[in-house]
Amino acid sequence: MSALLRRRIGAGALALLAGCSRGDNDAFPGYAEADLIYVSAPVAGQLKSLAVTRGARVAAGAPLFQLDTDLEALARAEADARAAQSAAQAQNLRSGRRPQEVRVFEQQLAQAQAAAQASAAQLQRYEDLARSQFVSPNVLENLRAQRDADAARVAELQSQVAVARTAARPQEIAAADAAAAAARAALAQARWKEGQAAQSAPAAGLVYDTTYRVGERVPAGAPVVVLLPDNAVKLRFFVPQPMLGKVTVGQGVTVACDGCPGGLAARIDYVSPQAEFTPPVIYSNDSRAKLVFMVEARPSAQTAGQLKPGQPVQVRLAAP
């Protein structure tokens, strides 16, 4: 119920209190109140369909409305693709190079090993000739340098083959796993947003109001359907300060309203700790009788079925 309606009803109830205090000292004025549920979507969009009308009854879980989901569907598709990409990258880092790439490095290693063997054998022959002084020292130095270069090439290719056969570094794999987890979270968020465009009734009750028409743009968080759940009606009445000592939580009360059958009952579940004044507000010893406290009571199932939010009532304390 809106704050303006509460103020109007409260002012009317206080006016009734002034009238009742003159002729019906055991009756307290009040009104029926309701804990309404304002059903909204956390995403914005155009109202695509409205499955209920004002005054209709709905069961818990019944569909209420549907917003357009084109934007959310595109965001979900993008997040799905990013999640697949991140998962593939993480798997690629774990699996190493492709078999074809590994074979290329192995063939290059075989060529380098053959060249290293040839250069070593040639160096050995020329060293034998050098001992007979048929080869100059410069030629031997060049052959030794070639042998060392071929051996280094073999070592380099052996390392490349080993790297190609193994996965990436643990830090790279950890970073890829974190990116994949972030992508999965983004996908779950996109799916959640897409699902939130359709809302259902959180409880069984009466459709109290609808605030948008099909085709209108609905901001995020704006209520589209207002529900009055079953057993959500309560009573608010006002007790003068001298009578406050007779009111306790759990105490039974009887309820009367225009056109209602007799025997309506409720039970007090709240007594306000804050006082209110009936107008005019003049705080003095003579005006203490105008000091009232708000009290709330939960009606029985039979009583709740007879009351409408905002309906004036008179409440009496039940006999002990």
ZATI-909539 format. One record per residue (C-alpha): residue number from 1; x, y, z; residue in three letters; chain. Coordinates in steps of 0.001 Angstrom, whole numbers, plus 500000, padded with zeros to 6 digits. Layout:
ZATI-909539
<NUM <X Y Z> ALA A>
...
***
This chain:
ZATI-909539
<1 <500000 500000 500000> MET A>
<2 <501380 503435 499103> SER A>
<3 <502585 505897 501737> ALA A>
<4 <499966 508454 500614> LEU A>
<5 <497191 505916 501096> LEU A>
<6 <498564 504980 504498> ARG A>
<7 <498592 508640 505573> ARG A>
<8 <495037 509163 504370> ARG A>
<9 <493802 506016 506056> ILE A>
<10 <495708 506855 509227> GLY A>
<11 <494238 510326 509326> ALA A>
<12 <490765 508885 508840> GLY A>
<13 <491351 506350 511588> ALA A>
<14 <492484 509037 513985> LEU A>
<15 <489402 511070 513163> ALA A>
<16 <487287 507983 513895> LEU A>
<17 <489089 507662 517210> LEU A>
<18 <488019 511142 518204> ALA A>
<19 <484409 510261 517379> GLY A>
<20 <484487 506858 519036> CYS A>
<21 <485988 508192 522237> SER A>
<22 <482822 510129 522833> ARG A>
<23 <480303 507316 522498> GLY A>
<24 <482022 503896 522277> ASP A>
<25 <484890 503774 524714> ASN A>
<26 <485609 500046 524266> ASP A>
<27 <485927 500165 520432> ALA A>
<28 <489175 501146 518744> PHE A>
<29 <489115 502496 515166> PRO A>
<30 <491419 501109 512526> GLY A>
<31 <491670 499779 509008> TYR A>
<32 <492717 496710 507076> ALA A>
<33 <496281 496706 505752> GLU A>
<34 <498068 494273 503434> ALA A>
<35 <501668 493187 502944> ASP A>
<36 <501684 493422 499163> LEU A>
<37 <504343 491815 496970> ILE A>
<38 <505680 493980 494143> TYR A>
<39 <506964 491589 491474> VAL A>
<40 <509660 493072 489240> SER A>
<41 <512507 491911 487020> ALA A>
<42 <516129 492884 487757> PRO A>
<43 <516641 493568 484043> VAL A>
<44 <515104 496201 481789> ALA A>
<45 <513169 495428 478631> GLY A>
<46 <509972 495799 476669> GLN A>
<47 <506968 494042 478194> LEU A>
<48 <506369 491191 475775> LYS A>
<49 <503449 489450 477497> SER A>
<50 <501317 489839 480607> LEU A>
<51 <499757 486569 481745> ALA A>
<52 <497433 487964 484454> VAL A>
<53 <494795 490644 484929> THR A>
<54 <493734 492642 487948> ARG A>
<55 <491462 490735 490287> GLY A>
<56 <492544 487299 489046> ALA A>
<57 <493758 484613 491426> ARG A>
<58 <497098 482945 490749> VAL A>
<59 <498805 479907 492200> ALA A>
<60 <502361 479913 493480> ALA A>
<61 <504733 479552 490542> GLY A>
<62 <502192 480685 487939> ALA A>
<63 <503717 482856 485159> PRO A>
<64 <503067 486577 485538> LEU A>
<65 <504893 488425 482768> PHE A>
<66 <507663 488157 480195> GLN A>
<67 <510084 490842 479027> LEU A>
<68 <511796 490893 475645> ASP A>
<69 <515031 488846 475857> THR A>
<70 <516801 489651 472559> ASP A>
<71 <519613 491598 474232> LEU A>
<72 <520042 489016 476984> GLU A>
<73 <520085 486176 474430> ALA A>
<74 <522872 487890 472476> LEU A>
<75 <524854 488466 475667> ALA A>
<76 <524408 484815 476601> ARG A>
<77 <525588 483671 473157> ALA A>
<78 <528673 485896 473428> GLU A>
<79 <529454 484578 476917> ALA A>
<80 <528976 481000 475680> ASP A>
<81 <531475 481547 472881> ALA A>
<82 <534003 483140 475235> ARG A>
<83 <533661 480240 477654> ALA A>
<84 <534300 477737 474852> ALA A>
<85 <537320 479753 473679> GLN A>
<86 <538830 479900 477170> SER A>
<87 <538295 476185 477739> ALA A>
<88 <539958 475354 474412> ALA A>
<89 <542952 477568 475208> GLN A>
<90 <543427 475926 478599> ALA A>
<91 <543250 472455 477034> GLN A>
<92 <545699 473489 474314> ASN A>
<93 <548284 474556 476893> LEU A>
<94 <547999 471169 478603> ARG A>
<95 <548356 469059 475463> SER A>
<96 <551579 470521 474011> GLY A>
<97 <552304 470783 470267> ARG A>
<98 <550464 468798 467608> ARG A>
<99 <552039 465450 466557> PRO A>
<100 <552859 466858 463124> GLN A>
<101 <554802 469732 464683> GLU A>
<102 <556680 467351 466966> VAL A>
<103 <557696 465217 463941> ARG A>
<104 <559105 468318 462210> VAL A>
<105 <561382 468989 465182> PHE A>
<106 <562393 465311 465332> GLU A>
<107 <563384 465317 461643> GLN A>
<108 <565404 468497 462126> GLN A>
<109 <567107 466856 465109> LEU A>
<110 <567983 463814 463021> ALA A>
<111 <569558 466044 460343> GLN A>
<112 <571534 467919 462993> ALA A>
<113 <572769 464676 464559> GLN A>
<114 <573935 463415 461151> ALA A>
<115 <575774 466681 460510> ALA A>
<116 <577368 466532 463958> ALA A>
<117 <578567 462960 463346> GLN A>
<118 <580013 463957 459956> ALA A>
<119 <581841 466979 461342> SER A>
<120 <583245 464912 464234> ALA A>
<121 <584465 462214 461848> ALA A>
<122 <586061 464777 459529> GLN A>
<123 <587805 466421 462473> LEU A>
<124 <589174 463024 463535> GLN A>
<125 <590643 462362 460067> ARG A>
<126 <592305 465771 459859> TYR A>
<127 <593742 465404 463348> GLU A>
<128 <595439 462187 462176> ASP A>
<129 <596827 464040 459166> LEU A>
<130 <597928 466929 461369> ALA A>
<131 <600132 464587 463380> ARG A>
<132 <601931 463763 460078> SER A>
<133 <602062 467530 459370> GLN A>
<134 <599904 467285 456263> PHE A>
<135 <597275 469752 457591> VAL A>
<136 <597830 473253 458952> SER A>
<137 <596615 474201 462463> PRO A>
<138 <594148 476730 461003> ASN A>
<139 <592230 473991 459235> VAL A>
<140 <591957 472042 462489> LEU A>
<141 <590603 475096 464311> GLU A>
<142 <587904 475555 461702> ASN A>
<143 <586937 471903 461864> LEU A>
<144 <586730 471993 465661> ARG A>
<145 <584479 475087 465474> ALA A>
<146 <582207 473330 462977> GLN A>
<147 <582016 470249 465215> ARG A>
<148 <581080 472383 468248> ASP A>
<149 <578430 474288 466246> ALA A>
<150 <576873 471054 465023> ASP A>
<151 <576807 469665 468591> ALA A>
<152 <575133 472848 469870> ALA A>
<153 <572534 472590 467114> ARG A>
<154 <571786 469027 468207> VAL A>
<155 <571330 470144 471827> ALA A>
<156 <569048 472988 470711> GLU A>
<157 <566779 470692 468705> LEU A>
<158 <566675 468128 471504> GLN A>
<159 <565350 470848 473804> SER A>
<160 <562760 471924 471211> GLN A>
<161 <561510 468342 470861> VAL A>
<162 <561213 468028 474648> ALA A>
<163 <559279 471308 474885> VAL A>
<164 <556973 470322 472022> ALA A>
<165 <556109 467054 473762> ARG A>
<166 <555237 468677 477119> THR A>
<167 <552542 471078 478256> ALA A>
<168 <553000 474775 478916> ALA A>
<169 <554440 476176 482129> ARG A>
<170 <552279 475712 485270> PRO A>
<171 <551804 479469 485590> GLN A>
<172 <550452 479710 482042> GLU A>
<173 <548083 476809 482664> ILE A>
<174 <546898 478397 485931> ALA A>
<175 <546242 481699 484123> ALA A>
<176 <544301 479883 481403> ALA A>
<177 <542250 478001 484003> ASP A>
<178 <541413 481281 485757> ALA A>
<179 <540335 482839 482461> ALA A>
<180 <538144 479798 481737> ALA A>
<181 <536534 480047 485191> ALA A>
<182 <535820 483747 484645> ALA A>
<183 <534252 482965 481281> ALA A>
<184 <532032 480285 482852> ARG A>
<185 <530921 482749 485537> ALA A>
<186 <530090 485340 482878> ALA A>
<187 <528075 482705 481016> LEU A>
<188 <526149 481785 484178> ALA A>
<189 <525425 485463 484792> GLN A>
<190 <524185 485925 481227> ALA A>
<191 <521920 482883 481533> ARG A>
<192 <520579 484188 484855> TRP A>
<193 <519762 487587 483350> LYS A>
<194 <517996 485948 480435> GLU A>
<195 <515956 483811 482812> GLY A>
<196 <515028 486801 484978> GLN A>
<197 <513111 488399 482111> ALA A>
<198 <510243 486020 482921> ALA A>
<199 <508745 486234 486417> GLN A>
<200 <506311 483948 488205> SER A>
<201 <504171 484324 491310> ALA A>
<202 <506218 483848 494501> PRO A>
<203 <503053 482917 496422> ALA A>
<204 <499411 482141 495801> ALA A>
<205 <497113 485139 496007> GLY A>
<206 <495174 487844 494215> LEU A>
<207 <496503 490099 491476> VAL A>
<208 <496055 493439 493229> TYR A>
<209 <497274 495583 490326> ASP A>
<210 <499280 495632 487092> THR A>
<211 <501396 498701 486410> THR A>
<212 <502516 498287 482758> TYR A>
<213 <500882 497373 479461> ARG A>
<214 <502258 495054 476805> VAL A>
<215 <504658 496967 474569> GLY A>
<216 <505775 499460 477211> GLU A>
<217 <509393 499776 478266> ARG A>
<218 <509945 498511 481816> VAL A>
<219 <512989 499784 483751> PRO A>
<220 <515027 497327 485778> ALA A>
<221 <513484 496765 489197> GLY A>
<222 <510167 498440 488341> ALA A>
<223 <507136 496478 489643> PRO A>
<224 <504971 495060 486869> VAL A>
<225 <502516 493014 488950> VAL A>
<226 <501358 493710 492513> VAL A>
<227 <500211 490611 494411> LEU A>
<228 <498042 490343 497495> LEU A>
<229 <499146 486981 498934> PRO A>
<230 <496785 484770 500841> ASP A>
<231 <496780 485531 504584> ASN A>
<232 <498607 488824 503976> ALA A>
<233 <495797 491036 505305> VAL A>
<234 <496343 492492 508761> LYS A>
<235 <494572 495017 510973> LEU A>
<236 <495901 498305 512227> ARG A>
<237 <494045 500091 514991> PHE A>
<238 <494821 502790 517509> PHE A>
<239 <494576 502498 521264> VAL A>
<240 <494425 505572 523535> PRO A>
<241 <497203 505946 526045> GLN A>
<242 <494996 505223 529100> PRO A>
<243 <493950 501854 527553> MET A>
<244 <497456 500772 526547> LEU A>
<245 <497989 498685 529671> GLY A>
<246 <495131 496374 528643> LYS A>
<247 <496701 495538 525258> VAL A>
<248 <499286 492744 524989> THR A>
<249 <500837 490742 522160> VAL A>
<250 <498938 487493 521644> GLY A>
<251 <495679 488918 522944> GLN A>
<252 <492508 488153 520986> GLY A>
<253 <490266 490884 519548> VAL A>
<254 <486907 490995 517777> THR A>
<255 <486473 492923 514540> VAL A>
<256 <483450 494763 513161> ALA A>
<257 <483064 496483 509797> CYS A>
<258 <480221 497745 507606> ASP A>
<259 <478404 494866 505956> GLY A>
<260 <480587 492220 507606> CYS A>
<261 <479116 489246 509474> PRO A>
<262 <479537 489028 513221> GLY A>
<263 <482080 486912 515035> GLY A>
<264 <485156 488115 513144> LEU A>
<265 <488296 487597 515198> ALA A>
<266 <492008 488464 515131> ALA A>
<267 <495027 488225 517412> ARG A>
<268 <497426 491042 518324> ILE A>
<269 <500989 490447 517130> ASP A>
<270 <502537 493931 517439> TYR A>
<271 <502209 496994 519681> VAL A>
<272 <504069 500083 518502> SER A>
<273 <506618 501472 520966> PRO A>
<274 <506140 504945 519484> GLN A>
<275 <503214 507180 520372> ALA A>
<276 <501128 509281 517983> GLU A>
<277 <498848 512249 518680> PHE A>
<278 <495386 512890 517378> THR A>
<279 <495141 516469 516014> PRO A>
<280 <495347 519128 517276> PRO A>
<281 <498670 518274 518897> VAL A>
<282 <498933 520143 522194> ILE A>
<283 <501173 518294 524621> TYR A>
<284 <499935 518916 528146> SER A>
<285 <498502 516939 531022> ASN A>
<286 <495015 517632 529684> ASP A>
<287 <495833 516281 526214> SER A>
<288 <497300 512924 527259> ARG A>
<289 <493998 511275 526346> ALA A>
<290 <494744 512171 522726> LYS A>
<291 <497959 510119 522820> LEU A>
<292 <497460 506839 520887> VAL A>
<293 <499578 503799 520026> PHE A>
<294 <499308 501808 516825> MET A>
<295 <498551 498100 517255> VAL A>
<296 <498613 495388 514573> GLU A>
<297 <496605 492143 514652> ALA A>
<298 <496511 489140 512353> ARG A>
<299 <492959 488112 511471> PRO A>
<300 <491801 484536 511314> SER A>
<301 <491317 482939 507891> ALA A>
<302 <487572 483615 508041> GLN A>
<303 <488117 487242 509011> THR A>
<304 <490796 487830 506369> ALA A>
<305 <488407 486675 503656> GLY A>
<306 <485941 489414 504648> GLN A>
<307 <488386 492325 504623> LEU A>
<308 <489863 494478 501873> LYS A>
<309 <492979 496654 502195> PRO A>
<310 <492006 500142 503317> GLY A>
<311 <488616 499085 504724> GLN A>
<312 <487731 500832 508033> PRO A>
<313 <487096 498554 511006> VAL A>
<314 <486326 498766 514702> GLN A>
<315 <488252 496525 517076> VAL A>
<316 <487340 495439 520596> ARG A>
<317 <489431 493500 523051> LEU A>
<318 <488127 489983 523464> ALA A>
<319 <486885 488884 526856> ALA A>
<320 <489603 487093 528849> PRO A>
***
